[in-house]
Amino acid sequence: MLYVIHLFVLKNLKGSIMKDGAKSPKVFISYCWDGQSRQEKIEGLVQRLAADGIDSIVDLYDLKEGDDKYHFMEKMVTDETVSHVLVICDKSYSDKANERRAGVGTESQIISQEIYSKVSQSKFIPLIYELDENNNACTPVFLKSRIYLDFSSPEKENSNWERFVRLLYGQPELVKPALGQRPAYLNVKETKNTYGMDAKLRTLKSALLSDKVAISIYRDDFLDSCFQFVDSLRVRVAPTKEEDFAQKVIDDFKQLVIARNLLVDWCLMEAKYNKDDFSDSLLYTLEKLMELSSRPAEMNSWNDVYFHAHRAFTYECFLYIVAALIKCENFSTAHDVFTSHYKLPDTSSYNNVDFCGFEELYYQSDFLQEKLAPPGRRLNSTMAELMKINANRDDLKFSDIIQADLISTMFMLIKPMALWYPQTLNYASYPAKFPFFIRAAQHKNFMKLLKLTGFDNKKELKESIMNGLTLLDNRGFGGGFRNMSYSSMLNIEGWDTIK
């Protein structure tokens, strides 16, 4: 029995609702029977759609004995709620549609000119499952002029899958930006040049997945675009007295979040796919961010507050990078991040000191207190508040950033005389429990903690941290440390107790 494949997406509220309140796409699949192999591909398509939150209706599961298959097809094509019809094409389908034979022929009549005239030109989209002998897409005449998605091989299906899913959700990769109101502090109408950061990250991802030799070229190209964007937002002219500079800091930081997210995407990607050739690039990136958050060389007169947005951005990027490395379980690179020496920027080195530790990436300032604090209240940390406001990722929640801050604190305790106060812990729930340290109760996960810290056994690690706790009063932050139970938050007594 011959069927035609159609895929439709419901755009109204009748679709299922996702956790974030948005409507989940619902698709109908009817296909051209061509043996067991075709059925297995359709089953695989349904499973893959389901994995991406897309509900499918398909004859294999939804057309029962006694149902009228032609009424079923016509109802799906003419239903007013259908926003897209995707015709899955191969040679068999194309030939029979052109010849008006069997089920395909019936379907091609259902999709009549009258139906086309009622919908937008983007409603019917071919999905190509087979190429002809000249390597051209097998499509019937009535679909020849339409843009298609190529699923003719597993590689091409994987390459086009994200584009396909975005189409179903109505969230394409590239969306023409809407013009907003010009911020008062800008002297020109143009928005900031993003230097193609997103496109260059996609090129790097493609190179990584295809195992290209010159990955470093694509990586450098992406990182350079990020550095150019960050540099374009640096303050090089002293603000005027009339300017609301605190608001400018907040606005600049929001723009820098664009670069933060792309750098984190890069970190997650390389930590997962390129663990052996990543550490040096990441350390260089952190050094470069330190440089970009310091005084530009051409400025001879300045106030440290001029660089507030960039210092906060670099501090936040560090915590996000730590959280990303922990998420990917790339503990060797995370160890390098905490134990390496970073070259200080030329404009910030002092007393002939050229290198610093990770703690130099820390930043604290109350400059935004009046802007961010609720009326009549004072924030414990404006930096933590700024990060909480801009925590807009689904894969790394603000709780992951708090945990990264605690991990940084652990390294501060291990490292004599390092200074790091975990500002985000003010937002930790009570009692504070952190998955990485809770899981360290299991032996296999405690071994990850040892790999992260570089210690050989629990006794040495515990002694080092406990010695650090006894020295807190000499760390320069006073009573704030004493008010936090680090031993409990780190779950020290629970480590390696489950074999």
N, C-alpha and C positions, 0 to 999 in steps of 0.2 A: 504494500500500500504506500502511496506517494504523498508526501506532505511537503509544504514549503516552510522555510524557517522565517519567522518574524520575531522581532524583539521590540517590545514597547516599554516606554517609561511613563509612569503616572506622575503628573506634576501637581495634582491637587492633594488635599488633605486626606483623601481616602487611602493613601499609601501608609505603610507602617511608619512609626515614629522612632527615631534613634534616641540614644541616651541624651544627646545634647539638645533635643527638641526639634531638630531638623527632620524633614521627611526622607525616609529611605526609599530609593528607587524600587519599582516592581516591574519585572520584565516578563513578557510572554514569549515562549519559544515553541515554534512549530517547524519541523525540519523535513528535508527530502530524504526519505529512507533510501539508503544505499548499502545495506548490509550491516553486519555487527560492528565493523570498524567505525562507521559513521555514528551508530548509537553510542559507542564508548566515548567518542569525542564530545557528543552532546552531553552525556553524563558528566564528563570532565568539566565542560563549560559551566554547567549548573553548579557543580561543587565549587568551582573557582569564584563564580559570582556570589554564591552564598558566603564564602569566606570574606568577601569584601562588603558584606552587609546588603546584598542585592537579592531580593526575593524573586524567584523564577516560577512561571507557569509553563509547563511543558507537557505534551501529549503523553509522554512516558509515565507521568505521575497524575495528570489531571484530566485526561480524556478517557472516559469510562465506556464500557460496553453499552451499546444502545444510544450513545450520543451521536449527533449529526456533525461530522467533522467539518463539512463546508459551512454550516451555520457557526460552528466554533471559530473557524478562520475569519469569516466575514465580521463576526461580532468583535473580534480582536482588532481588525483593521479599521473598522468604522467607529469604534468606541470613541466618544468625545474626549475621554480622559487620556487617550493615547497621544503622547508627545513625540515619540520616535518609533519608526518601524525599521528594523535592521534585517535586511534580506541576506541570508547566508548562501553564498554562491559557490557552485562548482560546475564542472562541465556538464554533468547530468542534468542539473537544475536548469542551466542556461539553455541547453538544447531543447528540453521539453517545454520551457516557458516560451521560447521563440516559435515552437511548432504548435503551441496551445494544446499539448497532450497531457492527459491524466490530471493529477491533482495540481501540478505546477501550472498547467494551462488554465485550470479553473481559477487558481489564485491570481494569475496575471490579469484576468478579467475583473476580479474583485477589486484589484488596485486599478481603478479606472481613472480616466481623466477628470471625472467629476470629483473623485476623492482628492486627487492632486490639487485641484483648484481650491479646496477648502483648507489646506494646510500650508505651512511655510515650506519653502524649498528644502529645508534641512531635515524634514521629518523622515524621509526614506533614505537609509544609509546602507550600502552593501557591505557585507563582511565576507572577504574573499578567503575561501578555503582551498582553492586550486588555481594553478596557472596553466595556460595552454602551451602548446609545443614551441611557441615563440616567446614564452615567458611573460605573456600578457595576462591580465586578470580575466578569469572566466565570469562574465556577467551577461545577463540577457539584454536584448536590445533596449528594453524600456528603462534600463538602469545604466546604460553605457556612459552617460554624461555626468553621472553622480560621483562625488568624492567617496572613496571607500577606505576601509581599514584592512590591512593585509594580515591575515592569519594563516597564510598558506604553508607555514612551517612552524614548529615549536619555537624557534628562535625569533621569528617575526611576530608571533603571538606575544611572546614575553616582551619584545621591544615596544609593541603598540598597546600593551595591556593598560598601563597607567593612563594613556590618552583615552582609551576606550572607557574605563571606569569614570574618569573625569567627565566625559561626555554624558554618561548616564546620570551622574550627580549634578550636572549643570555647573561644574567647576573646572573649566579648562585651565591648562598650565599657564597660558599667556592670556591675560585679560587687560584690555586697554584701560589704563588708570583714569579714573574720573578726576576732573580738575577741582581742587578744593580752594578755599580762600587763602590768599597769600598771608603768611605770618607777618606780623607787624615789624619784626626785627630784620626782615630781608630787604635788601636794597634793589634786588632784581626780581623779575617775574618768574624766571625759570626755576624749577625744582632741582634739587641736587642730582648730579649725574651719578648713577649707580655703577657705572663702568662695566656693565654687563656681568656683574658678579654671579647672578643666578644662572645665566646661560653658560658661563665658564665652569661652574660647578657641575652642571649636567654633562658637559663635555668631559670633564675629569671622571665623573662616574662611569660614563660609557667606556672610557679608556681602561679604567680599573676592571670593569666587568668583562671586557674583551681581552684583558691581559696584554695590552699594548706595551711595547718596550719603553717608549719615551714618556712614561707616566709623570716623571719629574717636570717635564716641560709643561704639561697641562696643569699640574699642581701649582707650579710657580706662577703661571698665568692667572689662575684663580686667586691665589693669595695676593698677588700684586694688585689685582682689581679691588680686593677688600681693603688693602692698605691705602690705595688711592682714595677710596670713598671715605675712610676714617680720617685721612689727612685733610680732605676737603672741608671737614667740619671743625677743624682746629681753629682756635681763636688766634688771630694774628694782629688784630687791632684792638686796642683797649676800648671797652664799652663806654658809652657816654653816660652821664649822670641821669639822663632822662630815660635811658633804656631799662626795661625790666629784665635784668640779667639773670635773675633766678628763674624766670619763666623760660628764658632762652636756654638755660642749662637743661631744664626738663624737656624742652622741645628737641634739643640736640640729642639728648640721651635716647629719646623715642626713635629718632632716625638711626642712631647707632645700633639699636636693637635689630635692625635689618641685617647689619653686618654680623652681629652676634649670632643670630639664628643660622646664617649661612656658614659661619665658621664652626658652629656646633654640628650642623649637618655634615660638614666635611669631616669633622673629628669622628662622628659616629660611623661614617662610611669607611674611612681609612682604618679605624680601630677594628672594624669587622672584617674588611677584605684585604688589608695590607699591613698586617701587624709587624712584619719584619722590616719595613722600610718607612717608618712613620715618626718615630721618636724625635729624630733630629729636626725634621720639618716642624713638628709641634713646638719644640723648644725654641726654635728660631722665631716662630710666630709669636710666642709669648714675649720674647725679647723685643720684637718689632712693635708689639702693642705697648710695651713700656716706653719705648722711644716716642711713639705717637701720642702718649699721654703726658709727655714732658714738654718743657718749653721749646717752641720752635727756635732754631738757631738764630733767625733774623730778628727776634724780639730782644731788645736791650732793656726794656722797662716793662715790668709785669707784676701781677699779683697771682699767687698760687691758685686762687679761686677761678681764674680764667680757664684753668684746665680741669675743672671739676667734672664736667660731663665725661671727658675721656678717661680720667682716673677711675671714675665710677664704672665706666664701660669695661676697662681692663680688669678691674677687680671682679666684676660680674662674669666676664668671659672666663676667667680662671676657674671660678666655681662651677660654671656650666661645663667646662672641659673636664674637670675632675669627675663631675656627675656622669658625663658621657662615657668616660673611660671605665668607671665602675659598672655602668649599665652593660657595656660590651665585655666586661671582665678582662680588659687589657691591663692587667695589674703591673706588668713590667714597664709599660710606658708611663703609667701613673706613678710608679716608683721613681722613674727618671725625672718626672715633673717636679716632685717634691725634693729630690736630693741633688739636682743639678745646680751648677752655678750659672747665673745669667749676667751677661755683660750689661752694665749700667749705661744709659744714654749719655752721650758726651755732654749734654747740657745739665745733667743732674748728678754726675759723679763728684765726689768731694774727698778731700784729704788723701788724694792719690789712690782711692779705692775704685777699682774698675769692675768688680763683680759683686753680686749679691745672691741671696737665697730667695726661695719662693715667697717669703714674707714681704718682700718689697712690692709685690703685687697687691697687697692689702691697702685699703683706703678707708678713711673715716673722716667725716666732716659734718658739721651741723648747719652748713650754709643754707640748706633748703628747709630748715625747721619751720619757718613761718609759712612756707608754701604748702608743705605736706601735712603738717600736724593739724588735727581737728581743732576748732576754736576752744581755747581754754585748756588745751592739753599740750604735753610735750612728748615727742617720740623718743624712745630709747635709742633708736638708730634710724636716721633718715636714709642711710644707704640701704638698709634692709627693707624699709618701706618702699623705696624707689624700685628695688628688685621685685618686691611682691607685686607692685602695681603692673610691672611689665613682664610678669611671668605668664607668657602666652603660648607655651608649647604644651602639646598633649603627651609627647613622649618623655619629656623631662619636667615633672611637676615641681612646684616650689618646695615641696617636701624633699625632693631629691637634691635640691640646692642646699637646703638646711643640712642634710646628711653630708654633702660635700664639704660644708663649712665645718662640721664636727670632725671629719677626717683630716682636714687641714689643721684643726686644733690638736688632734692626736700627734701629728708630725711636729707641731710647735712644742708639745710636751717632750717629745723624743729629742728634739734638737736643742742643745743648750743655748739659752739666751735669745732664742727666736721670739718674735713678737707677733701674735695673731689673736685677736679677740673675735669670737664667733658671733657677729652681730645678728645674723638671721635666727639664731637660737631663741631670740626673744619671741619668735613666732611659733616655736615648737609646741606641740600639744602636750598636755600633762596627763599622766606621766609620759615623758618623752621616750619613745622606742624607735630605734632605727634599724631597718631590715638587715643592712649589711652586718651590723654588730650582733643582732639577735641570731642571725643564721650562723655566726661564728661559733655558736655552741656545738654545731656539728663539726666533726673532725675535718671532713672534706672542705667545708667552707672556712674553717679556721686556717687551713693551709693557704687559702687565698689571701687571708689577712697577713700571714707571714710573708707571702710573695710580695704583697703591696709594700710592707714596711721594710723588707730586707733582713729580718731577723731569722735566726735558725730554729728557735724554740720559744715556747710560751713563757718560760721563766725569764729569759733575757728581755723579751718584749714587755712583759708586765713590770719588771723592775725598772726599766727605762722610763715607762710612763709614770709609775708611782714616784720616781725621783723627780720627774718634771713637775708633778703636782705639788711636791714639797717646796718647789722654787717659785711658785706662782707670785708670791709677794714681790719677787725681784724682777718680774716680767714687765712692769711698767703700766699695768692696767688696773691695779688696785682691787677694790672689793668686788667688782663685777665678776671676777673669776670665782671668788669664794662663794658666790651665791648660786653657782651651778655645780651640780653633782656629776662631774665628768666621769668618774669611775662607774657610776650607775648607767649613764648614757652610753658609755662605751661597752657596757655589759662585761666588764673585765672578769668578774667572778664566774660568769657563765661560759667563758671561752673553753672550747675543746672538751666539753663534758658529755657529749653524745657521740659515741663511736659509730 
